[in-house]
Amino acid sequence: MAYDLKDEVVVIAGGAGLIGKALSKAFAEEGAKVVIASKEGKGFAQEIGAGFHELDISDESSVDRLIKDMDKGHGKIDVFINCAWPKTDDWMTNVEEVKFKSILKNLEMHLGGYWLCCQRFALYMKKQGHGRIINFSSTQGVVAPNFSVYEGTKMTSPPAYPLIKGGIIMMTKYFATYFAKHNVRVNSVSPGGVYNDQDPDFVKRYSKLTPLGRMAKAEEIVSPVLMLASKKSSYMTGENIMVDGGWTTW
Ligand SMILES: NC(=O)c1ccc[n+]([C@@H]2O[C@H](COP(=O)([O-])OP(=O)(O)OC[C@H]3O[C@@H](n4cnc5c(N)ncnc54)[C@H](O)[C@@H]3O)[C@@H](O)[C@H]2O)c1
């Protein structure tokens, strides 16, 4: 197996979502012991022979329970991937109308949840003497949204999203440098837009602005994550890998 992940214990938060499903399948195919940790996805986990554990990434007792149960059941956690996407019901409200309370709630659930998981998993990995954490950011954590792609659709760039995703990249770098001496590597991956049956006008405009001329397929986000999870990327930490068809290149 190219990535040397056989029997590695890999916890994937949000592992039954659009990108999460592709990740969970790929890690299982590599022979890793995958545990999907999420609000839903038990059926999918069974389908691919993975484990399932309930998780709310922004709830301290839920995160601590997961780590405790993983330790009891597997005796180690080699890799933690955070691919969860918590959001409020008014997520797509534009910047002129969004309530301040909603911005704060999304920061708490999403940026706060990623931070909490990073802290707890890094501490566990420090104790066991090794580990890799991979966080999901986005092109919108690196460059500003191009609002022209949303014109004439009900879509927008949710106003809390760049704060959250930019924060996740810097948080990743912070944890990477702090925990480096404990053999815990922390990196992030930043996908561009993944095709999910969005408004055709949006898809057309988005594709035109992307050097590769199209949106991503979920499976195309997987290989950089396998690489970062692998012991073979042992000299990488604090990195943010763009998987965006070239969106941030020009
Ligand atoms: N889809 C894209 O186009 C895209 C682009 C760039 C970045 N991303 C990022 O990739 C990640 C995954 O995106 P996706 O499209 O697969 O999302 P998704 O909505 O399809 O899946 C997210 C999963 O997270 C789970 N979840 C929600 N709240 C949770 C919580 N509090 N605790 C635990 N699990 C929770 C959901 O149940 C779901 O299974 C997100 O961080 C997202 O911001 C996605």
The ligand as an SDF file (V2000), in Angstrom:
LIG
                    3D

 44 48  0  0  0  0  0  0  0  0999 V2000
  -17.9810   20.8550   -0.2780 N   0  0  0  0  0  0  0  0  0  0  0  0
  -17.1590   21.8080   -0.6920 C   0  0  0  0  0  0  0  0  0  0  0  0
  -17.3000   22.3530   -1.8160 O   0  0  0  0  0  0  0  0  0  0  0  0
  -16.0310   22.2600    0.1820 C   0  0  0  0  0  0  0  0  0  0  0  0
  -15.0810   23.1620   -0.3500 C   0  0  0  0  0  0  0  0  0  0  0  0
  -14.0510   23.5910    0.4750 C   0  0  0  0  0  0  0  0  0  0  0  0
  -13.9720   23.1590    1.7670 C   0  0  0  0  0  0  0  0  0  0  0  0
  -14.9060   22.3000    2.2630 N   0  0  0  0  0  0  0  0  0  0  0  0
  -14.7820   21.8760    3.6550 C   0  0  0  0  0  0  0  0  0  0  0  0
  -14.6710   20.4730    3.7080 O   0  0  0  0  0  0  0  0  0  0  0  0
  -15.3120   19.9760    4.8870 C   0  0  0  0  0  0  0  0  0  0  0  0
  -16.3430   18.9380    4.5050 C   0  0  0  0  0  0  0  0  0  0  0  0
  -17.2640   19.4930    3.5880 O   0  0  0  0  0  0  0  0  0  0  0  0
  -18.4510   18.6110    2.9690 P   0  0  0  0  0  0  0  0  0  0  0  0
  -18.9000   19.3110    1.7470 O   0  0  0  0  0  0  0  0  0  0  0  0
  -18.0540   17.1970    2.9110 O   0  0  0  0  0  0  0  0  0  0  0  0
  -19.5610   18.8130    4.0990 O   0  0  0  0  0  0  0  0  0  0  0  0
  -20.9180   17.9840    4.3540 P   0  0  0  0  0  0  0  0  0  0  0  0
  -21.9190   18.9680    4.8680 O   0  0  0  0  0  0  0  0  0  0  0  0
  -21.2890   17.1760    3.1580 O   0  0  0  0  0  0  0  0  0  0  0  0
  -20.5170   16.9890    5.5040 O   0  0  0  0  0  0  0  0  0  0  0  0
  -20.1650   17.4500    6.7760 C   0  0  0  0  0  0  0  0  0  0  0  0
  -20.3990   16.3540    7.7930 C   0  0  0  0  0  0  0  0  0  0  0  0
  -20.1490   16.9210    9.0870 O   0  0  0  0  0  0  0  0  0  0  0  0
  -21.1070   16.4200    9.9940 C   0  0  0  0  0  0  0  0  0  0  0  0
  -21.2760   17.3960   11.1010 N   0  0  0  0  0  0  0  0  0  0  0  0
  -21.9680   18.5500   11.1000 C   0  0  0  0  0  0  0  0  0  0  0  0
  -21.8710   19.1510   12.2900 N   0  0  0  0  0  0  0  0  0  0  0  0
  -21.1070   18.3510   13.0730 C   0  0  0  0  0  0  0  0  0  0  0  0
  -20.6490   18.4280   14.4210 C   0  0  0  0  0  0  0  0  0  0  0  0
  -20.9690   19.4680   15.2070 N   0  0  0  0  0  0  0  0  0  0  0  0
  -19.8790   17.4280   14.9020 N   0  0  0  0  0  0  0  0  0  0  0  0
  -19.5450   16.3800   14.1120 C   0  0  0  0  0  0  0  0  0  0  0  0
  -19.9440   16.2410   12.8330 N   0  0  0  0  0  0  0  0  0  0  0  0
  -20.7150   17.2240   12.3130 C   0  0  0  0  0  0  0  0  0  0  0  0
  -22.3840   16.2860    9.1650 C   0  0  0  0  0  0  0  0  0  0  0  0
  -23.2640   15.3850    9.7790 O   0  0  0  0  0  0  0  0  0  0  0  0
  -21.8270   15.8040    7.8330 C   0  0  0  0  0  0  0  0  0  0  0  0
  -21.7700   14.3910    7.7830 O   0  0  0  0  0  0  0  0  0  0  0  0
  -15.8830   21.2010    5.6110 C   0  0  0  0  0  0  0  0  0  0  0  0
  -14.9650   21.6440    6.5620 O   0  0  0  0  0  0  0  0  0  0  0  0
  -16.0050   22.2260    4.5020 C   0  0  0  0  0  0  0  0  0  0  0  0
  -15.9610   23.5400    4.9700 O   0  0  0  0  0  0  0  0  0  0  0  0
  -15.9280   21.8390    1.4940 C   0  0  0  0  0  0  0  0  0  0  0  0
  1  2  1  0
  2  3  2  0
  2  4  1  0
  4  5  1  0
  4 44  2  0
  5  6  2  0
  6  7  1  0
  7  8  2  0
  8  9  1  0
  8 44  1  0
  9 10  1  0
  9 42  1  0
 10 11  1  0
 11 12  1  0
 11 40  1  0
 12 13  1  0
 13 14  1  0
 14 15  2  0
 14 16  1  0
 14 17  1  0
 17 18  1  0
 18 19  2  0
 18 20  1  0
 18 21  1  0
 21 22  1  0
 22 23  1  0
 23 24  1  0
 23 38  1  0
 24 25  1  0
 25 26  1  0
 25 36  1  0
 26 27  1  0
 26 35  1  0
 27 28  2  0
 28 29  1  0
 29 30  1  0
 29 35  2  0
 30 31  1  0
 30 32  2  0
 32 33  1  0
 33 34  2  0
 34 35  1  0
 36 37  1  0
 36 38  1  0
 38 39  1  0
 40 41  1  0
 40 42  1  0
 42 43  1  0
M  CHG  2   8   1  16  -1
M  END
$$$$
